[in-house]
């Protein structure tokens, strides 16, 4: 592939790391606005496709298991794609990788929308989209550091993208449900096709060309070598685990929200409230930490919030009024603000030439471990009451997180240079 310019180390359009202007300073960077809009569109497309595929597969088969596989297959291929394809993020020019990923996902959505596509092919295409996702996400995260620098603007930019992800869960499922009242599931998949194409156009014409960071040799060997480098560095490994492990435990209440509502004898409205409370807390926590706290303050709250963020879930075994349970979920979600400071430590710890692969491994591991957490919570709820399961998750998760906090301290303390 021909070399693309300018250099990936070109200065961002706004001064990185100043900490002034908050989120407004991030939106002042033109390239970020394009990345932000593309992220929102592609996420909307993914959420709509998940709803449409779930309904479509159930209509075609009548099988709850196959219908549920639509969601499970959104997690499982992340591990394969993030491990074997992570080198794509560093091997090829970033903008090209992002646009090609969007086109691949658009092609998969187009095939899903065809009336002749059988159920087995629908599930296989869902796997293909999920396998491409960690490459896309890792490349976008690495590109964000090129656009915004590795300072405070990068942290706030990552925060905004996470808030879009949480908001897409809250809004996308509702919009998807409304959409399916007017169009059939395959028609809704055409909407997904359009969102991926629009995302690709925004990235192609809204971001600058940058050359590949590194390359040479077999792609698979290059990817695996990068994974070994990332996991072999004690500091990077400790930071990765602190990014992965709290989400693994905190997804438990959402995964078994329907069972908990049934256990408490309440209706489906409460299922929705139980599933929405934590994303609301996450968005509120990130907004406050990003807008009101300085970079130094965000660094100071990382370890306390990461170590103690699961403690509000200890309310579950005591069966308080459901209003208190909603408050506990909001507080547990708000503790996710620890990731703002941790993102800065992580990008500072990763060498420039390894950044794309490290970000891809981070994304793949995060999605995979959340899927594992959901599955384990569901399995435990087969044998014990949901309140007991969530309380046990809070205790076990807090112990694991405190051990990781201690490891992060040993490998570099606060991460400050």
C-alpha positions as CSV (number, residue, x, y, z in Angstrom):
1,X,0.0,0.0,0.0
2,X,1.3,3.5,-0.8
3,X,2.5,5.6,2.1
4,X,0.0,8.1,3.4
5,X,0.9,11.5,4.9
6,X,1.0,13.6,7.0
7,X,2.9,11.9,9.9
8,X,0.9,10.3,12.7
9,X,2.7,12.5,15.1
10,X,1.3,15.7,13.7
11,X,0.1,18.0,16.3
12,X,-3.7,18.0,17.1
13,X,-5.7,21.1,16.2
14,X,-6.2,22.0,19.9
15,X,-3.5,21.9,22.5
16,X,-3.5,18.5,24.2
17,X,-3.1,18.1,27.9
18,X,-4.0,21.6,28.9
19,X,-7.1,20.6,30.7
20,X,-8.8,23.8,29.8
21,X,-12.2,24.1,28.1
22,X,-13.3,20.6,29.1
23,X,-15.5,18.8,26.6
24,X,-16.0,22.0,24.6
25,X,-12.2,22.0,23.8
26,X,-12.6,18.4,22.5
27,X,-15.4,19.4,20.2
28,X,-13.3,22.3,18.9
29,X,-11.1,19.7,17.1
30,X,-12.7,19.2,13.7
31,X,-11.5,15.6,13.2
32,X,-12.9,14.6,16.5
33,X,-16.3,15.8,15.5
34,X,-16.2,13.5,12.5
35,X,-15.1,10.6,14.6
36,X,-17.8,11.3,17.2
37,X,-20.6,11.5,14.6
38,X,-19.3,8.3,12.9
39,X,-19.2,6.5,16.3
40,X,-22.8,7.5,17.1
41,X,-24.1,6.4,13.7
42,X,-22.3,3.0,13.7
43,X,-23.4,2.3,17.3
44,X,-27.0,3.1,16.3
45,X,-26.7,0.7,13.4
46,X,-25.4,-2.1,15.6
47,X,-28.2,-1.7,18.2
48,X,-30.9,-1.6,15.6
49,X,-29.4,-4.7,13.9
50,X,-29.3,-6.6,17.2
51,X,-33.0,-6.0,17.8
52,X,-33.9,-6.7,14.2
53,X,-31.9,-9.9,14.0
54,X,-33.3,-11.1,17.4
55,X,-36.9,-10.7,16.1
56,X,-36.0,-12.1,12.6
57,X,-34.3,-15.2,13.9
58,X,-37.2,-15.9,16.4
59,X,-39.8,-15.4,13.6
60,X,-37.9,-17.8,11.3
61,X,-37.2,-20.5,13.9
62,X,-39.4,-20.0,17.0
63,X,-36.3,-20.8,19.1
64,X,-35.5,-18.6,22.1
65,X,-32.0,-20.1,22.1
66,X,-31.2,-19.1,18.6
67,X,-32.7,-15.7,19.1
68,X,-30.5,-15.2,22.2
69,X,-27.4,-16.3,20.2
70,X,-27.7,-13.0,18.3
71,X,-26.6,-11.2,21.4
72,X,-24.1,-13.8,22.5
73,X,-22.4,-13.8,19.1
74,X,-21.9,-10.1,19.6
75,X,-19.3,-10.9,22.3
76,X,-17.7,-14.2,21.5
77,X,-15.8,-13.3,18.2
78,X,-14.2,-10.3,19.9
79,X,-11.5,-12.6,21.4
80,X,-10.6,-14.0,18.0
81,X,-10.7,-10.8,16.1
82,X,-8.8,-8.9,18.9
83,X,-6.1,-11.5,19.1
84,X,-5.5,-12.6,15.5
85,X,-6.3,-9.3,13.7
86,X,-5.0,-6.7,16.2
87,X,-2.0,-6.1,13.9
88,X,-4.2,-4.5,11.3
89,X,-4.5,-1.4,13.6
90,X,-0.8,-0.7,13.3
91,X,0.1,-2.4,10.0
92,X,-2.1,-0.3,7.7
93,X,-3.0,3.4,7.5
94,X,-5.6,4.1,10.2
95,X,-8.2,5.9,8.1
96,X,-8.2,3.1,5.5
97,X,-8.7,0.5,8.2
98,X,-11.6,2.4,9.7
99,X,-13.3,2.9,6.3
100,X,-12.8,-0.7,5.2
101,X,-14.2,-2.0,8.5
102,X,-17.3,0.1,8.0
103,X,-17.7,-1.2,4.4
104,X,-17.3,-4.8,5.6
105,X,-20.0,-4.2,8.2
106,X,-22.3,-2.5,5.6
107,X,-21.8,-5.5,3.3
108,X,-22.8,-7.9,6.1
109,X,-25.9,-5.8,6.8
110,X,-26.8,-5.8,3.1
111,X,-26.6,-9.6,3.0
112,X,-28.6,-9.9,6.2
113,X,-31.4,-7.8,4.6
114,X,-31.8,-10.1,1.6
115,X,-34.9,-12.2,1.8
116,X,-33.1,-15.4,0.8
117,X,-30.5,-15.3,3.5
118,X,-31.0,-18.3,5.8
119,X,-30.7,-18.3,9.6
120,X,-27.3,-20.0,9.7
121,X,-25.9,-17.3,7.4
122,X,-27.5,-14.6,9.5
123,X,-25.6,-15.8,12.6
124,X,-22.4,-16.2,10.6
125,X,-22.7,-12.6,9.3
126,X,-23.3,-11.5,12.9
127,X,-20.1,-13.2,13.9
128,X,-18.2,-11.4,11.0
129,X,-19.4,-8.0,12.2
130,X,-18.3,-8.9,15.8
131,X,-14.9,-10.1,14.6
132,X,-14.3,-6.8,12.8
133,X,-15.5,-4.7,15.7
134,X,-12.4,-4.9,17.9
135,X,-10.1,-4.0,15.0
136,X,-12.3,-1.0,14.2
137,X,-12.5,0.1,17.9
138,X,-8.8,-0.4,18.5
139,X,-7.8,1.6,15.4
140,X,-10.2,4.4,16.4
141,X,-8.8,4.6,19.9
142,X,-5.3,4.7,18.6
143,X,-6.3,7.4,16.0
144,X,-7.9,9.4,18.8
145,X,-4.5,9.7,20.5
146,X,-3.1,11.0,17.1
147,X,-5.9,13.5,16.8
148,X,-6.1,14.8,20.3
149,X,-2.7,13.9,21.7
150,X,-2.1,11.6,24.7
151,X,-3.0,14.3,27.3
152,X,-6.3,15.5,28.8
153,X,-8.1,16.0,25.5
154,X,-7.6,12.3,24.7
155,X,-9.1,11.3,28.1
156,X,-12.2,13.6,27.5
157,X,-12.6,12.3,24.0
158,X,-12.6,8.7,25.2
159,X,-15.1,9.7,27.8
160,X,-17.4,11.2,25.2
161,X,-17.3,8.1,23.0
162,X,-18.1,5.9,26.1
163,X,-21.1,8.1,26.9
164,X,-22.3,7.7,23.3
165,X,-22.1,3.9,23.8
166,X,-24.1,4.1,27.0
167,X,-26.7,6.4,25.4
168,X,-27.0,4.2,22.4
169,X,-28.2,1.4,24.7
170,X,-30.8,3.6,26.3
171,X,-32.0,5.2,23.0
172,X,-31.2,2.5,20.4
173,X,-33.4,-0.2,21.9
174,X,-36.3,2.1,22.2
175,X,-35.9,3.5,18.6
176,X,-35.4,0.0,17.3
177,X,-38.6,-1.2,18.9
178,X,-40.5,1.7,17.4
179,X,-38.9,1.2,14.0
180,X,-40.0,-2.5,14.0
181,X,-43.6,-1.5,14.4
182,X,-43.5,0.2,11.0
183,X,-41.0,-1.9,9.0
184,X,-40.2,-5.7,8.9
185,X,-36.9,-6.8,10.5
186,X,-35.1,-7.1,7.2
187,X,-36.2,-3.5,6.4
188,X,-34.7,-2.4,9.7
189,X,-31.4,-4.0,8.6
190,X,-31.4,-1.6,5.7
191,X,-31.2,1.2,8.2
192,X,-28.1,-0.5,9.7
193,X,-26.6,-0.6,6.2
194,X,-27.1,3.1,5.8
195,X,-25.6,4.0,9.2
196,X,-22.4,2.0,8.4
197,X,-22.1,3.7,5.0
198,X,-22.6,7.1,6.5
199,X,-20.0,6.4,9.2
200,X,-17.5,5.3,6.5
201,X,-18.1,8.5,4.5
202,X,-17.6,10.7,7.6
203,X,-14.3,9.0,8.4
204,X,-13.1,9.1,4.8
205,X,-13.7,12.8,4.3
206,X,-13.6,14.1,7.9
207,X,-10.3,12.7,9.1
208,X,-6.7,13.2,7.8
209,X,-4.5,10.6,6.2
210,X,-1.9,9.1,8.4
211,X,0.7,6.4,7.6
212,X,0.9,3.0,9.2
213,X,2.7,2.9,12.6
214,X,4.6,-0.3,12.0
215,X,4.6,-3.4,9.8
216,X,6.4,-6.3,8.2
217,X,6.1,-10.1,8.1
218,X,3.0,-12.2,8.7
219,X,-0.1,-10.4,9.9
220,X,-1.0,-13.2,12.3
221,X,2.5,-13.4,13.8
222,X,2.6,-9.6,14.0
223,X,-0.7,-9.5,15.8
224,X,0.2,-12.3,18.2
225,X,3.6,-10.7,18.9
226,X,1.8,-7.5,19.8
227,X,-0.5,-9.3,22.1
228,X,2.4,-11.0,23.9
229,X,4.1,-7.6,24.2
230,X,1.0,-6.0,25.7
231,X,0.3,-8.8,28.2
232,X,4.0,-9.4,28.9
233,X,4.6,-5.9,30.3
234,X,3.7,-5.9,34.0
235,X,2.6,-2.3,34.1
236,X,0.4,-2.5,30.9
237,X,-1.0,-5.8,32.1
238,X,-2.0,-4.4,35.5
239,X,-3.7,-1.4,33.9
240,X,-5.5,-3.7,31.4
241,X,-6.8,-5.9,34.1
242,X,-8.1,-2.9,36.1
243,X,-9.9,-1.8,32.9
244,X,-11.4,-5.2,32.4
245,X,-12.2,-6.7,35.8
246,X,-14.6,-4.2,37.4
247,X,-16.9,-4.3,34.3
248,X,-16.9,-8.1,34.4
249,X,-18.5,-8.0,37.8
250,X,-20.7,-4.9,37.4
251,X,-22.6,-6.4,34.5
252,X,-24.1,-9.0,36.7
253,X,-27.2,-7.0,37.9
254,X,-28.1,-6.1,34.3
255,X,-27.6,-9.7,33.0
256,X,-30.1,-11.1,35.5
257,X,-32.4,-8.0,35.8
258,X,-35.4,-9.9,34.5
259,X,-34.9,-12.8,37.0
260,X,-34.6,-10.2,39.8
261,X,-37.8,-8.5,38.8
262,X,-39.6,-11.8,38.8
263,X,-38.1,-12.7,42.2
264,X,-39.4,-9.4,43.6
265,X,-42.8,-9.9,41.9
266,X,-42.7,-6.7,39.7
267,X,-43.5,-6.2,36.1
268,X,-41.6,-5.5,32.9
269,X,-41.5,-1.7,33.6
270,X,-39.1,-2.5,36.5
271,X,-37.0,-4.7,34.2
272,X,-36.4,-1.6,32.0
273,X,-35.7,0.6,35.0
274,X,-33.2,-1.9,36.5
275,X,-31.4,-2.1,33.1
276,X,-31.3,1.6,32.6
277,X,-30.2,2.7,36.0
278,X,-26.5,1.8,35.7
279,X,-26.0,3.4,32.2
280,X,-27.6,6.6,33.7
281,X,-25.1,6.5,36.5
282,X,-22.2,5.9,34.2
283,X,-23.1,8.9,32.0
284,X,-23.6,11.1,35.0
285,X,-20.3,10.0,36.6
286,X,-18.3,10.6,33.4
287,X,-19.9,14.0,32.7
288,X,-19.1,15.2,36.2
289,X,-15.5,13.8,36.2
290,X,-14.8,15.2,32.8
291,X,-16.4,18.6,33.3
292,X,-15.8,19.4,37.0
293,X,-12.5,17.6,37.9
294,X,-9.0,18.5,36.9
295,X,-6.7,15.9,35.3
296,X,-4.9,15.5,38.7
297,X,-8.2,15.0,40.5
298,X,-9.3,12.4,38.0
299,X,-6.0,10.5,38.6
300,X,-6.6,10.6,42.4
301,X,-10.0,9.0,42.2
302,X,-8.9,6.1,39.9
303,X,-7.8,3.6,42.6
304,X,-10.5,4.4,45.2
305,X,-13.4,4.1,42.7
306,X,-11.9,1.0,41.0
307,X,-11.4,-0.7,44.4
308,X,-14.8,0.2,46.0
309,X,-17.1,0.8,43.0
310,X,-19.0,-2.5,43.5
311,X,-19.8,-2.0,47.2
312,X,-23.3,-0.4,46.5
313,X,-24.4,-3.7,45.1
314,X,-24.2,-5.1,48.6
315,X,-27.7,-3.7,49.0
316,X,-29.2,-6.6,47.0
317,X,-29.1,-9.4,49.7
318,X,-31.0,-7.2,52.1
319,X,-34.0,-6.8,49.8
320,X,-34.7,-3.1,50.4
321,X,-37.3,-1.2,48.4
322,X,-36.6,-1.2,44.7
323,X,-35.9,2.6,44.8
324,X,-32.8,1.9,46.9
325,X,-31.8,-0.8,44.4
326,X,-32.0,1.7,41.6
327,X,-29.9,4.1,43.6
328,X,-27.3,1.4,44.2
329,X,-27.1,0.7,40.5
330,X,-26.7,4.4,39.7
331,X,-23.9,4.6,42.2
332,X,-22.2,1.5,40.8
333,X,-22.4,3.0,37.3
334,X,-21.1,6.4,38.4
335,X,-18.0,4.6,39.8
336,X,-17.1,3.9,36.2
337,X,-15.7,7.4,36.2
338,X,-12.4,5.8,37.3
339,X,-11.7,5.0,33.7
340,X,-11.0,8.6,32.8
341,X,-7.8,8.7,34.8
342,X,-7.0,5.1,33.9
343,X,-7.2,5.8,30.2
344,X,-4.5,8.4,30.6
345,X,-2.2,6.0,32.4
346,X,-2.8,3.3,29.9
347,X,-2.0,5.4,26.8
348,X,1.1,6.8,28.5
349,X,2.3,3.3,29.3
350,X,2.0,1.9,25.8
351,X,4.7,2.7,23.2
352,X,3.6,4.5,20.1
353,X,4.4,1.7,17.8
354,X,2.3,-0.7,19.9
355,X,-0.7,1.6,20.4
356,X,-3.1,0.2,17.8
357,X,-2.5,-3.4,18.9
358,X,-2.8,-2.5,22.6
359,X,-6.1,-0.7,22.0
360,X,-7.5,-3.6,20.0
361,X,-6.5,-6.1,22.7
362,X,-8.1,-3.8,25.3
363,X,-11.4,-3.6,23.4
364,X,-11.4,-7.4,22.7
365,X,-10.7,-8.3,26.3
366,X,-13.3,-5.9,27.7
367,X,-16.1,-7.2,25.5
368,X,-15.1,-10.8,26.0
369,X,-14.8,-10.6,29.8
370,X,-18.2,-8.8,30.0
371,X,-19.8,-11.7,28.1
372,X,-18.1,-14.1,30.5
373,X,-19.4,-12.1,33.5
374,X,-23.0,-12.2,32.1
375,X,-22.9,-15.9,31.5
376,X,-21.5,-16.7,35.0
377,X,-24.1,-14.5,36.7
378,X,-26.9,-16.2,34.8
379,X,-25.5,-19.7,35.7
380,X,-25.2,-18.7,39.4
381,X,-28.8,-17.5,39.4
382,X,-29.9,-21.0,38.4
383,X,-28.9,-22.2,41.8
384,X,-29.2,-19.2,44.2
385,X,-31.5,-16.2,44.6
386,X,-30.6,-13.2,42.5
387,X,-30.1,-11.0,45.5
388,X,-27.6,-13.5,46.9
389,X,-25.8,-13.8,43.6
390,X,-25.4,-10.0,43.2
391,X,-24.2,-9.6,46.8
392,X,-21.7,-12.4,46.2
393,X,-20.5,-10.6,43.0
394,X,-20.0,-7.4,45.0
395,X,-17.9,-9.2,47.6
396,X,-15.8,-11.3,45.2
397,X,-15.4,-8.4,42.7
398,X,-14.3,-6.0,45.4
399,X,-11.6,-8.4,46.6
400,X,-10.3,-8.9,43.0
401,X,-10.4,-5.2,42.4
402,X,-8.5,-4.4,45.6
403,X,-5.8,-6.9,44.6
404,X,-5.5,-5.2,41.2
405,X,-5.3,-1.8,42.8
406,X,-2.4,-3.0,44.9
407,X,-0.7,-4.4,41.7
408,X,-1.2,-1.0,39.9
409,X,0.4,0.8,42.8
410,X,3.4,-1.6,42.8
411,X,3.9,-1.1,39.0
412,X,3.9,2.7,39.0
413,X,1.6,4.3,41.5
414,X,-0.5,7.0,40.1
415,X,1.0,6.8,36.6
416,X,2.3,10.3,36.8
417,X,5.4,11.1,34.9
